[in-house]
């Protein structure tokens, strides 16, 4: 039997399939990571805006900070508690804080 030199076509195709699969998985993971970072950035900015509104209400300021056009702030107050809610992406995502009033 002759000694085989080089690779067979099947071996080359299998190795190409494995390399392609791994490359596609890495590209998909990179896309998911990029989307997660983008969502975390929006959430961090929303939290900062909510902190600003919270501080303004705490110090009884008349003018609340105006949020950028992508965000919507809703303040609900009753005799016993106050609820601050900020929404973005047409209310797809939101963050809420509730406080008991003295």
N, C-alpha and C positions, 0 to 999 in steps of 0.2 A: 504494500500500500504506500502510495506517495505521501510525503509530508505536505500538509496543507500550508500554503503561504497566504497571508492576508485574511480577510474576513469574507464570509459569504454574504449574499444579498439579504438574506433573512436577518442575519445578525446586524447588518447596517440599518435595515428598516426598523427593527425592534429598538435599537439604540436611539435612532432619530425620533421614534414615537415617545420614548421615555423623556428625552431632552425637551421635546415640544410640550409634553404634558406638564413637566415641571415648570417650564417657562410660562405657560398659560396660567398655572396656579399662582405663580409669583405676581404676574400682572393683575390677576383678580384680587389677590390679597392687598396689593398696593392701592387699587381703586377703593377697596373697602376701608383701608386705613385713612386714605385721603378724605373720604366722606365722613368718617368718624371724627377726624380732626376738625373738619368744617362745622359739624354739628356742635362739637364741644366749644368751638370759638363763639358760635351764636349763643350758646347757653351761658358762657362766661360773660359775654357782653350784656345779656338779659339780666343776669344776676347783679352786675354793676349798676344797671339802670334801676333795678328794683331797690338796691341799697340807697341810691340817690333819692328816690321817691320816699322811701322809708324815713330817711334822715330829714327830708323836707317836712314830712308830716309830724315827725317827732318834735321839731323845733317850731312848729306852727307857722311855717312859711305859707304865704298865700299862693304864690306861683310855684307850681310843681315843675320840675325839669321836663322839657318836652322830648319825647323819645324820637328816634329816627323814624322815617316813614315805614320801615319794615316791621316795627313793633307797635303793639297796642297795649296800653295800660288801663286797667280797670280797678278802681278803688271803691269798695263797698264798706259802709260803716253802719253799724247798728248801735244800740245802747250798750251792748255787752262786748262786742268784738269788732275788729276791723280786718278786712281781707284785701290784700293786694295781689293782683294777678297781671302778669305780663304774657302776651301771646305774640308769636311770630309765625311767618309762613301761613298767613290766612287762618290762624287759630289751629294749625296742625300741631304745633308744639306750644306748650305753655309752662309757666312756673307760678306757683301760688304760695303766699305766706299769710298766715292768720295770727292775729294777736288778740289777747283779752285786754279790754280797756279797764282802767282802774275805776 
